[in-house]
Amino acid sequence: MSTQPPPAPARETRRLRVYGVVQGVGFRWSLCAEAQALGLVGWVRNRRDGSVEALAQGEAAAVAALVAWAHRGPPAARVSAVETEATAADPALTDFVQLPTA
């Protein structure tokens, strides 16, 4: 009797755009720490329009958990909306980092 290993978890890459009071409240730092704790790779940055943008890549369940966290954010944040879209994977990503404002 042979046993086969379980299938690999589904992987996903999503771009997030978070709106509301999300700059100057530790949102990027907190999102980066949350993503790292979830084992994700990608990046987060402020946008000049006052929003925060992120790209998260990893196991689908972990990406979904980060999206759920983004709807709340850190205590001082006041999130009004989160937009997400599936995007192509970036094999060059190896960590989750903060990028300069775009």
Jmol script that loads the backbone (N, CA, C; Angstrom):
load data "model"
ATOM      1  N   MET A   1       0.843  -1.174   0.000  1.00  0.00           N
ATOM      2  CA  MET A   1       0.000   0.000   0.000  1.00  0.00           C
ATOM      3  C   MET A   1       0.893   1.244   0.000  1.00  0.00           C
ATOM      4  N   SER A   2       0.727   2.101  -1.005  1.00  0.00           N
ATOM      5  CA  SER A   2       1.547   3.313  -1.050  1.00  0.00           C
ATOM      6  C   SER A   2       0.690   4.509  -0.656  1.00  0.00           C
ATOM      7  N   THR A   3       1.340   5.401   0.019  1.00  0.00           N
ATOM      8  CA  THR A   3       0.641   6.631   0.394  1.00  0.00           C
ATOM      9  C   THR A   3       1.269   7.774  -0.379  1.00  0.00           C
ATOM     10  N   GLN A   4       0.431   8.586  -0.917  1.00  0.00           N
ATOM     11  CA  GLN A   4       0.919   9.732  -1.661  1.00  0.00           C
ATOM     12  C   GLN A   4       0.909  10.939  -0.753  1.00  0.00           C
ATOM     13  N   PRO A   5       1.894  11.809  -0.938  1.00  0.00           N
ATOM     14  CA  PRO A   5       1.904  13.020  -0.111  1.00  0.00           C
ATOM     15  C   PRO A   5       0.690  13.876  -0.428  1.00  0.00           C
ATOM     16  N   PRO A   6       0.253  14.657   0.529  1.00  0.00           N
ATOM     17  CA  PRO A   6      -0.893  15.534   0.266  1.00  0.00           C
ATOM     18  C   PRO A   6      -0.528  16.554  -0.810  1.00  0.00           C
ATOM     19  N   PRO A   7      -1.509  17.027  -1.546  1.00  0.00           N
ATOM     20  CA  PRO A   7      -1.211  18.031  -2.570  1.00  0.00           C
ATOM     21  C   PRO A   7      -0.675  19.313  -1.933  1.00  0.00           C
ATOM     22  N   ALA A   8       0.152  20.003  -2.673  1.00  0.00           N
ATOM     23  CA  ALA A   8       0.700  21.275  -2.185  1.00  0.00           C
ATOM     24  C   ALA A   8      -0.446  22.276  -2.015  1.00  0.00           C
ATOM     25  N   PRO A   9      -0.358  23.118  -0.984  1.00  0.00           N
ATOM     26  CA  PRO A   9      -1.407  24.124  -0.793  1.00  0.00           C
ATOM     27  C   PRO A   9      -1.488  25.058  -2.008  1.00  0.00           C
ATOM     28  N   ALA A  10      -2.680  25.511  -2.312  1.00  0.00           N
ATOM     29  CA  ALA A  10      -2.863  26.450  -3.423  1.00  0.00           C
ATOM     30  C   ALA A  10      -2.108  27.738  -3.129  1.00  0.00           C
ATOM     31  N   ARG A  11      -1.483  28.284  -4.152  1.00  0.00           N
ATOM     32  CA  ARG A  11      -0.740  29.536  -4.005  1.00  0.00           C
ATOM     33  C   ARG A  11      -1.490  30.645  -4.745  1.00  0.00           C
ATOM     34  N   GLU A  12      -1.295  31.852  -4.268  1.00  0.00           N
ATOM     35  CA  GLU A  12      -2.032  32.984  -4.823  1.00  0.00           C
ATOM     36  C   GLU A  12      -1.186  34.242  -4.733  1.00  0.00           C
ATOM     37  N   THR A  13      -1.402  35.161  -5.657  1.00  0.00           N
ATOM     38  CA  THR A  13      -0.777  36.489  -5.614  1.00  0.00           C
ATOM     39  C   THR A  13      -1.883  37.508  -5.772  1.00  0.00           C
ATOM     40  N   ARG A  14      -1.953  38.456  -4.832  1.00  0.00           N
ATOM     41  CA  ARG A  14      -2.996  39.485  -4.873  1.00  0.00           C
ATOM     42  C   ARG A  14      -2.388  40.856  -4.632  1.00  0.00           C
ATOM     43  N   ARG A  15      -2.915  41.827  -5.368  1.00  0.00           N
ATOM     44  CA  ARG A  15      -2.557  43.229  -5.149  1.00  0.00           C
ATOM     45  C   ARG A  15      -3.685  43.835  -4.314  1.00  0.00           C
ATOM     46  N   LEU A  16      -3.320  44.554  -3.264  1.00  0.00           N
ATOM     47  CA  LEU A  16      -4.293  45.197  -2.379  1.00  0.00           C
ATOM     48  C   LEU A  16      -4.129  46.704  -2.487  1.00  0.00           C
ATOM     49  N   ARG A  17      -5.232  47.420  -2.384  1.00  0.00           N
ATOM     50  CA  ARG A  17      -5.220  48.872  -2.260  1.00  0.00           C
ATOM     51  C   ARG A  17      -6.139  49.187  -1.094  1.00  0.00           C
ATOM     52  N   VAL A  18      -5.594  49.838  -0.067  1.00  0.00           N
ATOM     53  CA  VAL A  18      -6.322  50.100   1.173  1.00  0.00           C
ATOM     54  C   VAL A  18      -6.541  51.608   1.301  1.00  0.00           C
ATOM     55  N   TYR A  19      -7.782  52.006   1.555  1.00  0.00           N
ATOM     56  CA  TYR A  19      -8.164  53.415   1.639  1.00  0.00           C
ATOM     57  C   TYR A  19      -8.669  53.751   3.033  1.00  0.00           C
ATOM     58  N   GLY A  20      -8.605  55.031   3.376  1.00  0.00           N
ATOM     59  CA  GLY A  20      -9.062  55.526   4.670  1.00  0.00           C
ATOM     60  C   GLY A  20      -7.922  56.251   5.356  1.00  0.00           C
ATOM     61  N   VAL A  21      -7.938  56.233   6.681  1.00  0.00           N
ATOM     62  CA  VAL A  21      -6.824  56.792   7.452  1.00  0.00           C
ATOM     63  C   VAL A  21      -5.817  55.657   7.624  1.00  0.00           C
ATOM     64  N   VAL A  22      -4.920  55.549   6.638  1.00  0.00           N
ATOM     65  CA  VAL A  22      -3.993  54.415   6.610  1.00  0.00           C
ATOM     66  C   VAL A  22      -2.535  54.840   6.474  1.00  0.00           C
ATOM     67  N   GLN A  23      -2.276  56.144   6.463  1.00  0.00           N
ATOM     68  CA  GLN A  23      -0.898  56.624   6.463  1.00  0.00           C
ATOM     69  C   GLN A  23      -0.658  57.395   7.755  1.00  0.00           C
ATOM     70  N   GLY A  24       0.550  57.249   8.291  1.00  0.00           N
ATOM     71  CA  GLY A  24       0.892  57.922   9.540  1.00  0.00           C
ATOM     72  C   GLY A  24       0.360  57.213  10.774  1.00  0.00           C
ATOM     73  N   VAL A  25      -0.090  55.956  10.599  1.00  0.00           N
ATOM     74  CA  VAL A  25      -0.664  55.203  11.716  1.00  0.00           C
ATOM     75  C   VAL A  25       0.018  53.841  11.904  1.00  0.00           C
ATOM     76  N   GLY A  26       1.153  53.642  11.217  1.00  0.00           N
ATOM     77  CA  GLY A  26       1.875  52.374  11.329  1.00  0.00           C
ATOM     78  C   GLY A  26       1.302  51.258  10.478  1.00  0.00           C
ATOM     79  N   PHE A  27       0.514  51.613   9.470  1.00  0.00           N
ATOM     80  CA  PHE A  27      -0.137  50.588   8.657  1.00  0.00           C
ATOM     81  C   PHE A  27       0.873  49.747   7.883  1.00  0.00           C
ATOM     82  N   ARG A  28       1.820  50.413   7.199  1.00  0.00           N
ATOM     83  CA  ARG A  28       2.807  49.656   6.408  1.00  0.00           C
ATOM     84  C   ARG A  28       3.620  48.719   7.288  1.00  0.00           C
ATOM     85  N   TRP A  29       4.116  49.240   8.384  1.00  0.00           N
ATOM     86  CA  TRP A  29       4.939  48.415   9.282  1.00  0.00           C
ATOM     87  C   TRP A  29       4.126  47.230   9.794  1.00  0.00           C
ATOM     88  N   SER A  30       2.903  47.485  10.213  1.00  0.00           N
ATOM     89  CA  SER A  30       2.048  46.420  10.757  1.00  0.00           C
ATOM     90  C   SER A  30       1.677  45.391   9.698  1.00  0.00           C
ATOM     91  N   LEU A  31       1.355  45.865   8.477  1.00  0.00           N
ATOM     92  CA  LEU A  31       1.016  44.929   7.413  1.00  0.00           C
ATOM     93  C   LEU A  31       2.230  44.067   7.065  1.00  0.00           C
ATOM     94  N   CYS A  32       3.398  44.672   7.029  1.00  0.00           N
ATOM     95  CA  CYS A  32       4.625  43.933   6.734  1.00  0.00           C
ATOM     96  C   CYS A  32       4.860  42.851   7.795  1.00  0.00           C
ATOM     97  N   ALA A  33       4.715  43.198   9.061  1.00  0.00           N
ATOM     98  CA  ALA A  33       4.903  42.225  10.148  1.00  0.00           C
ATOM     99  C   ALA A  33       3.873  41.108  10.066  1.00  0.00           C
ATOM    100  N   GLU A  34       2.628  41.449   9.764  1.00  0.00           N
ATOM    101  CA  GLU A  34       1.563  40.441   9.640  1.00  0.00           C
ATOM    102  C   GLU A  34       1.854  39.497   8.478  1.00  0.00           C
ATOM    103  N   ALA A  35       2.261  40.053   7.339  1.00  0.00           N
ATOM    104  CA  ALA A  35       2.572  39.237   6.165  1.00  0.00           C
ATOM    105  C   ALA A  35       3.738  38.289   6.452  1.00  0.00           C
ATOM    106  N   GLN A  36       4.765  38.790   7.125  1.00  0.00           N
ATOM    107  CA  GLN A  36       5.910  37.938   7.468  1.00  0.00           C
ATOM    108  C   GLN A  36       5.483  36.814   8.403  1.00  0.00           C
ATOM    109  N   ALA A  37       4.637  37.124   9.379  1.00  0.00           N
ATOM    110  CA  ALA A  37       4.158  36.103  10.312  1.00  0.00           C
ATOM    111  C   ALA A  37       3.335  35.033   9.589  1.00  0.00           C
ATOM    112  N   LEU A  38       2.675  35.419   8.502  1.00  0.00           N
ATOM    113  CA  LEU A  38       1.867  34.481   7.723  1.00  0.00           C
ATOM    114  C   LEU A  38       2.704  33.716   6.689  1.00  0.00           C
ATOM    115  N   GLY A  39       3.994  34.040   6.594  1.00  0.00           N
ATOM    116  CA  GLY A  39       4.868  33.354   5.648  1.00  0.00           C
ATOM    117  C   GLY A  39       4.738  33.838   4.218  1.00  0.00           C
ATOM    118  N   LEU A  40       4.252  35.053   4.029  1.00  0.00           N
ATOM    119  CA  LEU A  40       4.068  35.601   2.689  1.00  0.00           C
ATOM    120  C   LEU A  40       5.302  36.354   2.214  1.00  0.00           C
ATOM    121  N   VAL A  41       5.411  36.522   0.911  1.00  0.00           N
ATOM    122  CA  VAL A  41       6.426  37.386   0.319  1.00  0.00           C
ATOM    123  C   VAL A  41       5.702  38.476  -0.445  1.00  0.00           C
ATOM    124  N   GLY A  42       6.381  39.606  -0.657  1.00  0.00           N
ATOM    125  CA  GLY A  42       5.780  40.705  -1.388  1.00  0.00           C
ATOM    126  C   GLY A  42       6.288  42.035  -0.889  1.00  0.00           C
ATOM    127  N   TRP A  43       5.431  43.047  -0.971  1.00  0.00           N
ATOM    128  CA  TRP A  43       5.830  44.395  -0.574  1.00  0.00           C
ATOM    129  C   TRP A  43       4.600  45.223  -0.206  1.00  0.00           C
ATOM    130  N   VAL A  44       4.883  46.355   0.460  1.00  0.00           N
ATOM    131  CA  VAL A  44       3.840  47.313   0.823  1.00  0.00           C
ATOM    132  C   VAL A  44       4.437  48.709   0.674  1.00  0.00           C
ATOM    133  N   ARG A  45       3.622  49.668   0.232  1.00  0.00           N
ATOM    134  CA  ARG A  45       4.093  51.050   0.089  1.00  0.00           C
ATOM    135  C   ARG A  45       2.928  52.020   0.206  1.00  0.00           C
ATOM    136  N   ASN A  46       3.242  53.247   0.607  1.00  0.00           N
ATOM    137  CA  ASN A  46       2.264  54.327   0.585  1.00  0.00           C
ATOM    138  C   ASN A  46       2.109  54.808  -0.848  1.00  0.00           C
ATOM    139  N   ARG A  47       0.915  55.311  -1.150  1.00  0.00           N
ATOM    140  CA  ARG A  47       0.666  55.959  -2.433  1.00  0.00           C
ATOM    141  C   ARG A  47       0.446  57.442  -2.179  1.00  0.00           C
ATOM    142  N   ARG A  48       0.793  58.256  -3.145  1.00  0.00           N
ATOM    143  CA  ARG A  48       0.672  59.702  -2.977  1.00  0.00           C
ATOM    144  C   ARG A  48      -0.778  60.152  -2.755  1.00  0.00           C
ATOM    145  N   ASP A  49      -1.746  59.337  -3.154  1.00  0.00           N
ATOM    146  CA  ASP A  49      -3.154  59.698  -2.962  1.00  0.00           C
ATOM    147  C   ASP A  49      -3.654  59.417  -1.545  1.00  0.00           C
ATOM    148  N   GLY A  50      -2.769  58.937  -0.648  1.00  0.00           N
ATOM    149  CA  GLY A  50      -3.151  58.672   0.733  1.00  0.00           C
ATOM    150  C   GLY A  50      -3.508  57.219   1.013  1.00  0.00           C
ATOM    151  N   SER A  51      -3.531  56.392  -0.015  1.00  0.00           N
ATOM    152  CA  SER A  51      -3.831  54.968   0.179  1.00  0.00           C
ATOM    153  C   SER A  51      -2.546  54.189   0.445  1.00  0.00           C
ATOM    154  N   VAL A  52      -2.707  52.913   0.752  1.00  0.00           N
ATOM    155  CA  VAL A  52      -1.592  51.992   0.904  1.00  0.00           C
ATOM    156  C   VAL A  52      -1.792  50.880  -0.115  1.00  0.00           C
ATOM    157  N   GLU A  53      -0.725  50.506  -0.804  1.00  0.00           N
ATOM    158  CA  GLU A  53      -0.763  49.444  -1.809  1.00  0.00           C
ATOM    159  C   GLU A  53       0.153  48.318  -1.360  1.00  0.00           C
ATOM    160  N   ALA A  54      -0.255  47.086  -1.628  1.00  0.00           N
ATOM    161  CA  ALA A  54       0.570  45.936  -1.268  1.00  0.00           C
ATOM    162  C   ALA A  54       0.417  44.843  -2.317  1.00  0.00           C
ATOM    163  N   LEU A  55       1.439  44.016  -2.414  1.00  0.00           N
ATOM    164  CA  LEU A  55       1.401  42.809  -3.225  1.00  0.00           C
ATOM    165  C   LEU A  55       1.761  41.664  -2.301  1.00  0.00           C
ATOM    166  N   ALA A  56       0.880  40.683  -2.190  1.00  0.00           N
ATOM    167  CA  ALA A  56       1.092  39.550  -1.278  1.00  0.00           C
ATOM    168  C   ALA A  56       1.053  38.260  -2.077  1.00  0.00           C
ATOM    169  N   GLN A  57       2.030  37.394  -1.814  1.00  0.00           N
ATOM    170  CA  GLN A  57       2.147  36.141  -2.548  1.00  0.00           C
ATOM    171  C   GLN A  57       2.458  35.009  -1.580  1.00  0.00           C
ATOM    172  N   GLY A  58       1.741  33.904  -1.718  1.00  0.00           N
ATOM    173  CA  GLY A  58       1.981  32.748  -0.870  1.00  0.00           C
ATOM    174  C   GLY A  58       0.782  31.827  -0.872  1.00  0.00           C
ATOM    175  N   GLU A  59       0.669  31.020   0.185  1.00  0.00           N
ATOM    176  CA  GLU A  59      -0.464  30.102   0.281  1.00  0.00           C
ATOM    177  C   GLU A  59      -1.763  30.907   0.290  1.00  0.00           C
ATOM    178  N   ALA A  60      -2.744  30.407  -0.445  1.00  0.00           N
ATOM    179  CA  ALA A  60      -4.010  31.127  -0.610  1.00  0.00           C
ATOM    180  C   ALA A  60      -4.657  31.475   0.728  1.00  0.00           C
ATOM    181  N   ALA A  61      -4.622  30.558   1.683  1.00  0.00           N
ATOM    182  CA  ALA A  61      -5.233  30.821   2.991  1.00  0.00           C
ATOM    183  C   ALA A  61      -4.514  31.950   3.714  1.00  0.00           C
ATOM    184  N   ALA A  62      -3.197  32.028   3.578  1.00  0.00           N
ATOM    185  CA  ALA A  62      -2.431  33.093   4.228  1.00  0.00           C
ATOM    186  C   ALA A  62      -2.707  34.431   3.556  1.00  0.00           C
ATOM    187  N   VAL A  63      -2.819  34.438   2.232  1.00  0.00           N
ATOM    188  CA  VAL A  63      -3.156  35.682   1.524  1.00  0.00           C
ATOM    189  C   VAL A  63      -4.541  36.157   1.953  1.00  0.00           C
ATOM    190  N   ALA A  64      -5.493  35.239   2.056  1.00  0.00           N
ATOM    191  CA  ALA A  64      -6.844  35.603   2.499  1.00  0.00           C
ATOM    192  C   ALA A  64      -6.816  36.161   3.920  1.00  0.00           C
ATOM    193  N   ALA A  65      -5.980  35.596   4.776  1.00  0.00           N
ATOM    194  CA  ALA A  65      -5.869  36.099   6.153  1.00  0.00           C
ATOM    195  C   ALA A  65      -5.304  37.519   6.160  1.00  0.00           C
ATOM    196  N   LEU A  66      -4.346  37.810   5.286  1.00  0.00           N
ATOM    197  CA  LEU A  66      -3.786  39.167   5.223  1.00  0.00           C
ATOM    198  C   LEU A  66      -4.830  40.148   4.704  1.00  0.00           C
ATOM    199  N   VAL A  67      -5.609  39.743   3.713  1.00  0.00           N
ATOM    200  CA  VAL A  67      -6.668  40.611   3.190  1.00  0.00           C
ATOM    201  C   VAL A  67      -7.678  40.911   4.304  1.00  0.00           C
ATOM    202  N   ALA A  68      -8.048  39.905   5.079  1.00  0.00           N
ATOM    203  CA  ALA A  68      -8.974  40.119   6.203  1.00  0.00           C
ATOM    204  C   ALA A  68      -8.364  41.081   7.216  1.00  0.00           C
ATOM    205  N   TRP A  69      -7.066  40.918   7.505  1.00  0.00           N
ATOM    206  CA  TRP A  69      -6.387  41.823   8.443  1.00  0.00           C
ATOM    207  C   TRP A  69      -6.405  43.253   7.890  1.00  0.00           C
ATOM    208  N   ALA A  70      -6.192  43.421   6.578  1.00  0.00           N
ATOM    209  CA  ALA A  70      -6.141  44.754   5.971  1.00  0.00           C
ATOM    210  C   ALA A  70      -7.455  45.506   6.134  1.00  0.00           C
ATOM    211  N   HIS A  71      -8.572  44.792   6.252  1.00  0.00           N
ATOM    212  CA  HIS A  71      -9.858  45.461   6.488  1.00  0.00           C
ATOM    213  C   HIS A  71      -9.916  46.106   7.871  1.00  0.00           C
ATOM    214  N   ARG A  72      -9.084  45.640   8.804  1.00  0.00           N
ATOM    215  CA  ARG A  72      -9.019  46.208  10.155  1.00  0.00           C
ATOM    216  C   ARG A  72      -7.814  47.128  10.299  1.00  0.00           C
ATOM    217  N   GLY A  73      -6.628  46.603   9.952  1.00  0.00           N
ATOM    218  CA  GLY A  73      -5.389  47.353  10.102  1.00  0.00           C
ATOM    219  C   GLY A  73      -4.986  47.483  11.552  1.00  0.00           C
ATOM    220  N   PRO A  74      -3.948  48.275  11.828  1.00  0.00           N
ATOM    221  CA  PRO A  74      -3.517  48.498  13.205  1.00  0.00           C
ATOM    222  C   PRO A  74      -4.536  49.369  13.943  1.00  0.00           C
ATOM    223  N   PRO A  75      -4.427  49.450  15.274  1.00  0.00           N
ATOM    224  CA  PRO A  75      -5.449  50.155  16.075  1.00  0.00           C
ATOM    225  C   PRO A  75      -5.761  51.589  15.641  1.00  0.00           C
ATOM    226  N   ALA A  76      -4.760  52.374  15.218  1.00  0.00           N
ATOM    227  CA  ALA A  76      -5.006  53.778  14.883  1.00  0.00           C
ATOM    228  C   ALA A  76      -5.578  53.965  13.475  1.00  0.00           C
ATOM    229  N   ALA A  77      -5.576  52.934  12.661  1.00  0.00           N
ATOM    230  CA  ALA A  77      -6.079  53.044  11.287  1.00  0.00           C
ATOM    231  C   ALA A  77      -7.608  53.077  11.270  1.00  0.00           C
ATOM    232  N   ARG A  78      -8.139  53.718  10.258  1.00  0.00           N
ATOM    233  CA  ARG A  78      -9.573  53.725  10.008  1.00  0.00           C
ATOM    234  C   ARG A  78      -9.762  53.351   8.536  1.00  0.00           C
ATOM    235  N   VAL A  79      -9.911  52.072   8.270  1.00  0.00           N
ATOM    236  CA  VAL A  79     -10.011  51.572   6.903  1.00  0.00           C
ATOM    237  C   VAL A  79     -11.421  51.797   6.376  1.00  0.00           C
ATOM    238  N   SER A  80     -11.518  52.454   5.222  1.00  0.00           N
ATOM    239  CA  SER A  80     -12.832  52.680   4.616  1.00  0.00           C
ATOM    240  C   SER A  80     -13.106  51.704   3.474  1.00  0.00           C
ATOM    241  N   ALA A  81     -12.056  51.195   2.814  1.00  0.00           N
ATOM    242  CA  ALA A  81     -12.246  50.253   1.708  1.00  0.00           C
ATOM    243  C   ALA A  81     -10.950  49.511   1.434  1.00  0.00           C
ATOM    244  N   VAL A  82     -11.099  48.277   0.962  1.00  0.00           N
ATOM    245  CA  VAL A  82      -9.960  47.471   0.516  1.00  0.00           C
ATOM    246  C   VAL A  82     -10.327  46.884  -0.839  1.00  0.00           C
ATOM    247  N   GLU A  83      -9.536  47.204  -1.845  1.00  0.00           N
ATOM    248  CA  GLU A  83      -9.714  46.621  -3.172  1.00  0.00           C
ATOM    249  C   GLU A  83      -8.644  45.558  -3.353  1.00  0.00           C
ATOM    250  N   THR A  84      -9.006  44.422  -3.929  1.00  0.00           N
ATOM    251  CA  THR A  84      -8.025  43.380  -4.212  1.00  0.00           C
ATOM    252  C   THR A  84      -8.222  42.874  -5.625  1.00  0.00           C
ATOM    253  N   GLU A  85      -7.128  42.432  -6.212  1.00  0.00           N
ATOM    254  CA  GLU A  85      -7.205  41.803  -7.522  1.00  0.00           C
ATOM    255  C   GLU A  85      -6.116  40.750  -7.628  1.00  0.00           C
ATOM    256  N   ALA A  86      -6.462  39.658  -8.284  1.00  0.00           N
ATOM    257  CA  ALA A  86      -5.474  38.615  -8.534  1.00  0.00           C
ATOM    258  C   ALA A  86      -4.491  39.143  -9.570  1.00  0.00           C
ATOM    259  N   THR A  87      -3.237  38.761  -9.422  1.00  0.00           N
ATOM    260  CA  THR A  87      -2.209  39.190 -10.365  1.00  0.00           C
ATOM    261  C   THR A  87      -1.204  38.066 -10.560  1.00  0.00           C
ATOM    262  N   ALA A  88      -0.339  38.223 -11.519  1.00  0.00           N
ATOM    263  CA  ALA A  88       0.650  37.185 -11.823  1.00  0.00           C
ATOM    264  C   ALA A  88       1.672  37.072 -10.692  1.00  0.00           C
ATOM    265  N   ALA A  89       2.120  35.859 -10.452  1.00  0.00           N
ATOM    266  CA  ALA A  89       3.142  35.616  -9.436  1.00  0.00           C
ATOM    267  C   ALA A  89       4.466  36.232  -9.868  1.00  0.00           C
ATOM    268  N   ASP A  90       5.246  36.647  -8.898  1.00  0.00           N
ATOM    269  CA  ASP A  90       6.580  37.198  -9.149  1.00  0.00           C
ATOM    270  C   ASP A  90       7.596  36.278  -8.489  1.00  0.00           C
ATOM    271  N   PRO A  91       8.261  35.409  -9.263  1.00  0.00           N
ATOM    272  CA  PRO A  91       9.189  34.447  -8.676  1.00  0.00           C
ATOM    273  C   PRO A  91      10.421  35.096  -8.043  1.00  0.00           C
ATOM    274  N   ALA A  92      10.664  36.381  -8.307  1.00  0.00           N
ATOM    275  CA  ALA A  92      11.830  37.060  -7.735  1.00  0.00           C
ATOM    276  C   ALA A  92      11.620  37.452  -6.275  1.00  0.00           C
ATOM    277  N   LEU A  93      10.379  37.437  -5.789  1.00  0.00           N
ATOM    278  CA  LEU A  93      10.110  37.835  -4.406  1.00  0.00           C
ATOM    279  C   LEU A  93      10.612  36.772  -3.436  1.00  0.00           C
ATOM    280  N   THR A  94      11.348  37.213  -2.414  1.00  0.00           N
ATOM    281  CA  THR A  94      11.890  36.265  -1.434  1.00  0.00           C
ATOM    282  C   THR A  94      11.578  36.661   0.002  1.00  0.00           C
ATOM    283  N   ASP A  95      11.021  37.852   0.210  1.00  0.00           N
ATOM    284  CA  ASP A  95      10.722  38.351   1.548  1.00  0.00           C
ATOM    285  C   ASP A  95       9.552  39.314   1.420  1.00  0.00           C
ATOM    286  N   PHE A  96       9.077  39.840   2.551  1.00  0.00           N
ATOM    287  CA  PHE A  96       8.048  40.870   2.513  1.00  0.00           C
ATOM    288  C   PHE A  96       8.692  42.153   3.010  1.00  0.00           C
ATOM    289  N   VAL A  97       8.681  43.218   2.184  1.00  0.00           N
ATOM    290  CA  VAL A  97       9.424  44.435   2.473  1.00  0.00           C
ATOM    291  C   VAL A  97       8.550  45.674   2.283  1.00  0.00           C
ATOM    292  N   GLN A  98       9.017  46.791   2.857  1.00  0.00           N
ATOM    293  CA  GLN A  98       8.397  48.092   2.632  1.00  0.00           C
ATOM    294  C   GLN A  98       9.151  48.784   1.500  1.00  0.00           C
ATOM    295  N   LEU A  99       8.410  49.363   0.579  1.00  0.00           N
ATOM    296  CA  LEU A  99       8.983  50.108  -0.534  1.00  0.00           C
ATOM    297  C   LEU A  99       8.729  51.594  -0.353  1.00  0.00           C
ATOM    298  N   PRO A 100       9.486  52.439  -1.067  1.00  0.00           N
ATOM    299  CA  PRO A 100       9.234  53.879  -0.991  1.00  0.00           C
ATOM    300  C   PRO A 100       7.868  54.243  -1.568  1.00  0.00           C
ATOM    301  N   THR A 101       7.377  55.404  -1.191  1.00  0.00           N
ATOM    302  CA  THR A 101       6.099  55.917  -1.682  1.00  0.00           C
ATOM    303  C   THR A 101       6.119  56.023  -3.197  1.00  0.00           C
ATOM    304  N   ALA A 102       4.993  55.674  -3.797  1.00  0.00           N
ATOM    305  CA  ALA A 102       4.871  55.756  -5.272  1.00  0.00           C
ATOM    306  C   ALA A 102       3.808  56.780  -5.639  1.00  0.00           C
TER     307      ALA A 102
END
end "model"
wireframe off; spacefill off
backbone 0.3
color backbone group
